[in-house]
Amino acid sequence: MLSIFLVFRNRQVLSPSNIVFASYFLYFVFPGLLFYFLEAINWQYVLPWGKTNDWSALSEEAVLSYAYVFTLFFIFTRSLESLIDRQPIGDFFQDYRVRPLGVAVCAAVILIGGVYFFQVTGGIDAWFNNYSQTYLEKKKGYGLLNFILLMSANFLAFTIGVYWRTERKINIVLICFVIIVLTFCAYIQGIKSRMFYFMIFFSLPWLCTFKLTIFKGAFIFVGFVLLFSFAMYFRSNGFYSTPEMLLEYFLSYFNTIFLHDMILRDMPPDFFLTVQYPFNKWMTFLGVPSEGYMHDISRWLTSIYYPSQWFNESATQQWPIETELYLNYGYYIYWVVPVFLYSVYMCLLYLMRFRGGPVFLFVYVSELLLFLSMFRGSMLQWIALFNIVFYCALWFSRHMLFVRAPSAQQ
C-alpha cells in the first residue's frame, strides 16, 4: 500500500485517492507496523488489559480483503483524478468576500443552540463531573439538534477561515467570538473528532491548493498523533496519562481488521443483508418503528458481539467497509461494482469543488470526510438524507455569508 501510494500519489492533498490511503494507513499500515515494532523490542504492556489485538493471528483472508479493497478504491479514484487534474486550478477565493455581520449572527445562533443542548443533556454538573458518560448517554432524543450543531459549527469554522484568507483587515473581536463558540461546540460534540474537523475546515482556503510531499505528509501524521493523544487524554478524564498508555491505545483503537476477521469466521458471505438499514431509519420519520440497532451495520453487529456496549451505553464498535461488502455483495468479484460507483461519485464532487463557490467546496470536503468515515462503516448512511437537506439550506442562504468581490463582477 505504502509503495503504491508513494509512486502514484496525487499531490493535491484533498483528493479522494489520498483519503483512501489515509484510511488504510491509519487502520492497517500504522497499527500493524506499531505492533511488530513493539514485539521486536519485547514491549511490556502497561494497560490493565494488556495486549488485545495480535496482528500475527489475523487470517490471510482478512489481510487480503483489506489489500483488495484498497487497491480497487485507489485505482479507480486515482485514474479519474488524473483526468480531472489536467485542467489547472486557479485561486477562486480572490473572487469572494465574507460578510462579517453574517458570520457574527451565525456564531451567535450556534452558541444559543449549543447552550440549550448543553443544558438539556445534563448541564454543568453532568458535563464537568462525568464527561464520558454524558457524551455517550445523555444525547439520546436530541439527535437532530446535535446534527445541526455539528454541521453548523463545521461551516462556521470554514467561513471564518475564508474570512481570514480574503480580508486584509481582520476583526479581532469577531475572530475571538468565533473561537469561543467553536471551543464550546468542540467540548459538547466530542473533542477528539471536532478539533480535527475544525482545523480542516478552517484551513480549507489554504489546504484546497496545498501540494502534498512526503515531508509534509509525515508532518501532518505527527500532528495528528499529537492531537489525537491530547484529545484522548481529555476524553478519558486523564486515564491515558502516559506516553506508554497512549501508544498502546492506538493498537486497541485502530482495530477494524480484527472486527472484520470475526465476521469472516462466524458468517458466510451474503447478498443485501444490511442495505435496507438506512431505509429503516428513514421510515421511522414516517411513523414506521424499528429497533435502533437495525439502522446501521455497526450498531447491529455491536448488538450481537458487544451487547452491553449497545444496550447499556448506546456505544458501538465500528466495522470496516470490507464487512459491509462481504455481507451485501457476496463474492469478491462483485465488490468491484459498489466500489467503482462510490469512486465515481467522489470524483464528480472533486471535479466540481471549485465550480460552485465556497459553499460547494464545503460540501465537497464534508463528503470527503464522510468518505473517510465510510471506511469504518457503510457506503449509504442514514445521515446522508440530513446532509443533503443541510447542503441545500446552505446553498439557498449562501448570499447571507458570501458576496462576490467587485473585481470578479467586472
C-alpha positions as CSV (number, residue, x, y, z in Angstrom):
1,M,0.0,0.0,0.0
2,L,2.7,2.4,1.0
3,S,4.8,1.8,-2.1
4,I,1.7,2.2,-4.4
5,F,0.8,5.5,-2.8
6,L,4.4,6.9,-2.9
7,V,4.7,6.2,-6.6
8,F,1.2,7.2,-7.8
9,R,0.1,9.7,-5.1
10,N,-2.0,12.8,-6.0
11,R,-0.1,16.0,-5.0
12,Q,-3.5,17.7,-4.3
13,V,-3.8,16.8,-0.7
14,L,-7.6,17.0,-0.6
15,S,-8.2,14.3,-3.2
16,P,-10.3,11.1,-2.8
17,S,-7.3,8.8,-3.5
18,N,-5.3,10.4,-0.7
19,I,-8.3,9.9,1.7
20,V,-8.3,6.2,0.6
21,F,-4.6,5.9,1.5
22,A,-5.1,7.9,4.8
23,S,-7.8,5.5,6.0
24,Y,-5.8,2.3,5.2
25,F,-2.6,3.8,6.7
26,L,-4.3,4.6,9.9
27,Y,-6.3,1.3,10.3
28,F,-3.9,-1.1,8.6
29,V,-0.3,0.0,7.9
30,F,0.3,2.1,11.1
31,P,-1.1,-0.3,13.7
32,G,0.4,-3.3,12.0
33,L,3.9,-1.7,12.0
34,L,3.5,-0.5,15.5
35,F,2.5,-4.0,16.7
36,Y,5.5,-5.7,15.2
37,F,7.8,-2.9,16.4
38,L,6.6,-3.4,20.0
39,E,7.0,-7.2,19.6
40,A,10.6,-6.7,18.3
41,I,11.6,-4.8,21.4
42,N,9.8,-7.1,23.8
43,W,7.4,-4.4,24.9
44,Q,5.9,-4.8,28.4
45,Y,2.3,-3.7,28.2
46,V,1.1,-1.3,30.9
47,L,-2.6,-1.0,30.3
48,P,-4.7,-3.3,32.6
49,W,-6.0,-5.4,29.8
50,G,-2.6,-6.0,28.2
51,K,-2.2,-6.9,24.6
52,T,-5.6,-7.1,23.0
53,N,-5.0,-7.3,19.2
54,D,-2.5,-9.8,18.0
55,W,-1.7,-9.0,14.3
56,S,0.2,-12.2,13.9
57,A,-3.0,-14.2,14.5
58,L,-5.0,-12.5,11.7
59,S,-6.4,-14.7,8.9
60,E,-4.9,-14.3,5.5
61,E,-8.4,-13.6,4.1
62,A,-8.8,-10.5,6.3
63,V,-5.4,-9.1,5.2
64,L,-6.1,-9.9,1.6
65,S,-9.6,-8.3,1.7
66,Y,-8.1,-5.1,3.0
67,A,-5.5,-5.1,0.3
68,Y,-8.1,-5.8,-2.3
69,V,-10.5,-3.0,-1.4
70,F,-7.7,-0.5,-1.0
71,T,-6.4,-1.4,-4.5
72,L,-9.8,-1.1,-6.1
73,F,-10.6,2.3,-4.5
74,F,-7.1,3.7,-5.1
75,I,-7.0,2.6,-8.8
76,F,-10.5,4.0,-9.5
77,T,-10.1,7.3,-7.8
78,R,-6.6,8.0,-8.9
79,S,-7.4,7.2,-12.5
80,L,-10.3,9.6,-12.5
81,E,-8.3,12.3,-10.7
82,S,-5.6,12.1,-13.4
83,L,-8.2,13.1,-16.0
84,I,-9.7,15.8,-13.8
85,D,-6.4,17.4,-12.9
86,R,-5.4,18.1,-16.4
87,Q,-7.3,21.4,-16.1
88,P,-5.2,24.0,-14.0
89,I,-6.7,25.3,-10.7
90,G,-6.9,29.0,-10.0
91,D,-7.3,30.8,-6.7
92,F,-11.0,31.2,-6.7
93,F,-11.1,32.7,-3.2
94,Q,-10.0,36.0,-4.8
95,D,-13.5,36.2,-6.2
96,Y,-15.3,36.1,-2.9
97,R,-15.7,38.1,0.3
98,V,-17.3,37.2,3.6
99,R,-20.0,39.3,5.3
100,P,-18.7,39.8,8.9
101,L,-22.2,40.5,10.2
102,G,-23.5,37.3,8.8
103,V,-20.6,35.4,10.5
104,A,-21.4,37.0,13.8
105,V,-25.1,36.2,13.6
106,C,-24.3,32.6,12.6
107,A,-21.9,32.2,15.5
108,A,-24.5,33.7,17.9
109,V,-27.2,31.3,16.8
110,I,-24.9,28.3,17.1
111,L,-23.9,29.4,20.6
112,I,-27.5,29.7,21.7
113,G,-28.3,26.2,20.3
114,G,-25.2,24.8,21.9
115,V,-26.1,26.3,25.3
116,Y,-29.6,24.8,25.1
117,F,-28.1,21.4,24.1
118,F,-25.6,21.6,27.0
119,Q,-28.4,22.3,29.5
120,V,-30.9,19.7,28.3
121,T,-28.3,16.9,28.2
122,G,-27.2,17.4,31.9
123,G,-25.9,20.9,32.4
124,I,-22.7,21.9,34.2
125,D,-22.7,19.1,36.8
126,A,-23.0,16.3,34.2
127,W,-20.7,17.7,31.6
128,F,-17.9,18.6,34.0
129,N,-18.1,15.8,36.5
130,N,-18.8,12.8,34.2
131,Y,-17.9,13.9,30.7
132,S,-17.6,10.5,29.1
133,Q,-20.9,9.1,30.3
134,T,-22.7,12.3,29.5
135,Y,-21.2,12.4,26.0
136,L,-22.2,8.8,25.3
137,E,-25.6,8.5,27.0
138,K,-27.2,11.9,27.6
139,K,-27.7,12.9,23.9
140,K,-30.4,10.4,23.2
141,G,-33.5,12.2,21.9
142,Y,-31.6,15.3,20.7
143,G,-30.0,13.8,17.6
144,L,-31.4,16.3,15.2
145,L,-30.2,19.3,17.2
146,N,-26.8,17.6,17.7
147,F,-26.6,17.1,13.9
148,I,-27.5,20.7,13.1
149,L,-24.9,22.0,15.7
150,L,-22.2,19.7,14.3
151,M,-22.7,20.7,10.7
152,S,-23.2,24.4,11.5
153,A,-20.0,24.5,13.6
154,N,-18.1,22.9,10.7
155,F,-19.4,25.5,8.4
156,L,-18.6,28.3,10.8
157,A,-15.0,27.1,11.0
158,F,-14.9,27.1,7.3
159,T,-16.4,30.6,6.9
160,I,-14.0,32.2,9.4
161,G,-11.2,30.5,7.5
162,V,-12.4,32.1,4.3
163,Y,-12.7,35.4,6.1
164,W,-9.1,35.2,7.4
165,R,-7.9,34.3,3.9
166,T,-9.7,37.0,1.9
167,E,-9.8,40.1,4.2
168,R,-6.9,42.4,4.6
169,K,-8.1,43.9,7.9
170,I,-9.3,41.2,10.4
171,N,-11.9,42.0,13.1
172,I,-10.2,40.6,16.1
173,V,-13.3,40.7,18.2
174,L,-15.2,38.6,15.6
175,I,-12.3,36.1,15.5
176,C,-12.2,35.7,19.3
177,F,-16.0,35.3,19.4
178,V,-16.0,32.5,16.8
179,I,-13.1,30.8,18.6
180,I,-15.1,30.8,21.8
181,V,-18.1,29.3,20.1
182,L,-16.1,26.6,18.3
183,T,-14.3,25.7,21.5
184,F,-17.6,25.3,23.3
185,C,-19.0,23.2,20.4
186,A,-15.9,21.0,20.4
187,Y,-16.4,20.3,24.1
188,I,-20.0,19.1,23.8
189,Q,-19.6,17.3,20.4
190,G,-16.5,15.2,21.1
191,I,-13.2,16.9,21.4
192,K,-11.2,14.3,19.6
193,S,-13.0,14.5,16.3
194,R,-14.2,18.1,16.5
195,M,-10.7,19.6,16.9
196,F,-9.6,17.7,13.8
197,Y,-12.7,18.7,11.8
198,F,-12.5,22.4,12.8
199,M,-8.8,22.6,11.9
200,I,-9.5,21.0,8.5
201,F,-12.4,23.3,7.7
202,F,-10.7,26.5,8.9
203,S,-7.6,25.6,6.8
204,L,-9.6,24.8,3.7
205,P,-8.8,28.1,1.9
206,W,-5.1,27.1,2.1
207,L,-5.4,23.3,2.0
208,C,-7.5,23.2,-1.2
209,T,-4.4,24.1,-3.2
210,F,-1.9,22.5,-0.8
211,K,0.8,20.4,-2.5
212,L,1.5,17.1,-0.8
213,T,5.1,15.9,-0.3
214,I,6.5,13.1,1.8
215,F,7.9,15.5,4.3
216,K,4.6,17.4,4.6
217,G,2.7,14.1,4.9
218,A,4.9,13.0,7.7
219,F,4.5,16.3,9.5
220,I,0.7,16.0,9.2
221,F,0.8,12.5,10.6
222,V,2.9,13.5,13.6
223,G,0.5,16.4,14.2
224,F,-2.5,14.1,14.0
225,V,-0.9,11.7,16.5
226,L,-0.2,14.5,19.0
227,L,-3.7,16.0,18.6
228,F,-5.3,12.5,18.9
229,S,-3.3,11.8,22.1
230,F,-4.3,15.1,23.7
231,A,-7.9,14.6,22.9
232,M,-7.9,11.1,24.1
233,Y,-6.3,12.1,27.4
234,F,-9.1,14.7,27.9
235,R,-11.9,12.5,26.9
236,S,-10.8,9.6,29.2
237,N,-10.7,12.0,32.1
238,G,-6.9,11.6,32.4
239,F,-6.8,7.8,32.3
240,Y,-4.4,7.7,29.4
241,S,-1.9,9.8,31.2
242,T,1.5,8.5,30.0
243,P,3.0,8.1,26.5
244,E,3.2,4.3,27.0
245,M,-0.6,4.1,27.7
246,L,-1.4,6.3,24.7
247,L,0.9,4.2,22.4
248,E,-0.9,1.0,23.4
249,Y,-4.3,2.7,23.0
250,F,-3.5,3.1,19.3
251,L,-3.4,-0.6,18.9
252,S,-6.8,-1.1,20.6
253,Y,-8.4,1.9,18.8
254,F,-7.5,1.0,15.2
255,N,-9.0,-2.4,15.4
256,T,-11.3,-2.7,12.4
257,I,-9.5,-5.5,10.7
258,F,-9.9,-7.7,13.8
259,L,-13.7,-7.0,13.8
260,H,-13.8,-8.0,10.1
261,D,-11.9,-11.2,10.9
262,M,-14.5,-12.1,13.4
263,I,-17.2,-11.8,10.7
264,L,-15.2,-13.9,8.3
265,R,-15.0,-16.7,10.9
266,D,-18.6,-16.5,12.0
267,M,-20.7,-15.6,9.0
268,P,-20.8,-16.7,5.3
269,P,-20.8,-14.1,2.5
270,D,-24.3,-12.8,1.7
271,F,-26.2,-10.5,-0.6
272,F,-28.1,-7.4,0.5
273,L,-28.2,-8.4,4.2
274,T,-28.0,-4.9,5.6
275,V,-28.5,-2.5,2.7
276,Q,-32.0,-1.7,4.0
277,Y,-30.8,-0.4,7.4
278,P,-30.7,3.3,6.4
279,F,-34.2,3.0,5.0
280,N,-35.4,1.5,8.3
281,K,-34.2,4.7,10.0
282,W,-35.8,7.0,7.4
283,M,-39.1,5.1,7.8
284,T,-39.2,5.9,11.5
285,F,-39.8,9.6,10.5
286,L,-43.0,8.4,8.7
287,G,-44.2,6.5,11.8
288,V,-42.8,3.1,11.0
289,P,-41.0,1.9,14.1
290,S,-37.8,-0.3,14.1
291,E,-35.1,-1.1,16.6
292,G,-32.3,1.3,16.8
293,Y,-29.7,-1.3,16.1
294,M,-31.4,-2.1,12.8
295,H,-30.4,1.3,11.4
296,D,-26.7,0.8,10.9
297,I,-24.5,-2.3,10.3
298,S,-22.1,-1.4,13.1
299,R,-24.9,-1.0,15.5
300,W,-26.4,-4.3,14.5
301,L,-23.1,-6.2,14.8
302,T,-22.3,-4.4,18.1
303,S,-25.6,-5.7,19.5
304,I,-24.6,-9.2,18.6
305,Y,-20.9,-9.2,19.6
306,Y,-20.8,-6.5,22.3
307,P,-24.5,-6.3,23.5
308,S,-23.6,-4.4,26.8
309,Q,-21.9,-1.6,24.8
310,W,-25.0,-1.0,22.7
311,F,-27.9,-1.8,25.0
312,N,-26.3,-0.2,28.2
313,E,-24.2,2.6,26.8
314,S,-25.5,3.2,23.3
315,A,-21.9,2.8,22.1
316,T,-20.7,0.9,19.0
317,Q,-17.7,-0.8,17.6
318,Q,-17.0,0.3,14.1
319,W,-16.8,-2.5,11.5
320,P,-15.0,-1.7,8.3
321,I,-16.4,-1.3,4.8
322,E,-15.0,-4.7,3.9
323,T,-17.6,-6.2,6.3
324,E,-20.4,-4.4,4.5
325,L,-19.2,-5.6,1.1
326,Y,-18.8,-9.1,2.4
327,L,-22.4,-9.2,3.8
328,N,-24.1,-7.4,1.0
329,Y,-22.2,-8.1,-2.3
330,G,-21.2,-11.7,-1.7
331,Y,-18.1,-12.8,-3.5
332,Y,-15.1,-10.6,-4.1
333,I,-15.7,-10.1,-7.8
334,Y,-19.0,-8.3,-7.1
335,W,-17.3,-5.8,-4.8
336,V,-16.0,-4.0,-7.8
337,V,-19.4,-2.5,-8.7
338,P,-20.2,-0.6,-5.4
339,V,-16.6,0.5,-5.1
340,F,-16.5,1.9,-8.6
341,L,-19.8,3.7,-8.2
342,Y,-18.7,5.4,-5.0
343,S,-15.4,6.3,-6.5
344,V,-17.2,8.0,-9.4
345,Y,-19.4,9.9,-7.0
346,M,-16.4,11.2,-5.0
347,C,-14.5,12.2,-8.2
348,L,-17.5,14.0,-9.6
349,L,-17.5,16.1,-6.4
350,Y,-13.8,16.5,-6.8
351,L,-14.4,17.8,-10.3
352,M,-17.0,20.4,-9.1
353,R,-15.3,21.6,-6.0
354,F,-14.2,24.9,-7.4
355,R,-17.1,25.5,-9.7
356,G,-19.9,26.3,-7.2
357,G,-18.3,28.9,-5.0
358,P,-17.2,28.5,-1.3
359,V,-20.4,26.6,-0.3
360,F,-19.7,23.8,-2.8
361,L,-16.1,23.5,-1.6
362,F,-17.5,23.0,1.9
363,V,-19.9,20.3,0.6
364,Y,-17.1,18.5,-1.2
365,V,-14.8,18.4,1.9
366,S,-17.8,17.4,4.1
367,E,-18.4,14.5,1.8
368,L,-14.7,13.8,1.6
369,L,-14.5,13.4,5.4
370,L,-17.7,11.3,5.3
371,F,-15.8,9.2,2.7
372,L,-13.0,8.8,5.3
373,S,-15.5,7.6,8.0
374,M,-17.2,5.3,5.4
375,F,-14.2,3.0,5.7
376,R,-15.3,2.4,9.3
377,G,-19.0,1.9,8.4
378,S,-21.3,1.9,5.4
379,M,-21.4,3.4,2.0
380,L,-25.0,4.5,2.4
381,Q,-25.5,6.0,5.9
382,W,-28.9,7.2,7.1
383,I,-27.4,10.6,8.0
384,A,-26.9,11.2,4.2
385,L,-30.5,12.4,4.0
386,F,-29.9,15.1,6.6
387,N,-26.7,16.1,4.9
388,I,-28.5,16.7,1.6
389,V,-31.1,18.9,3.4
390,F,-28.3,20.8,5.2
391,Y,-26.4,21.3,1.9
392,C,-29.5,22.7,0.2
393,A,-30.2,25.1,3.1
394,L,-26.6,26.4,2.8
395,W,-26.9,26.8,-0.9
396,F,-30.0,28.9,-0.8
397,S,-28.7,31.0,2.1
398,R,-25.2,31.4,0.8
399,H,-25.6,35.1,-0.1
400,M,-26.1,35.9,3.7
401,L,-22.4,35.0,4.2
402,F,-20.6,35.3,0.9
403,V,-20.6,38.0,-1.7
404,R,-18.8,38.2,-5.0
405,A,-15.7,40.6,-4.9
406,P,-16.1,43.7,-7.1
407,S,-13.1,42.6,-9.2
408,A,-14.9,39.3,-10.0
409,Q,-18.0,41.1,-11.2
410,Q,-16.3,43.2,-13.8
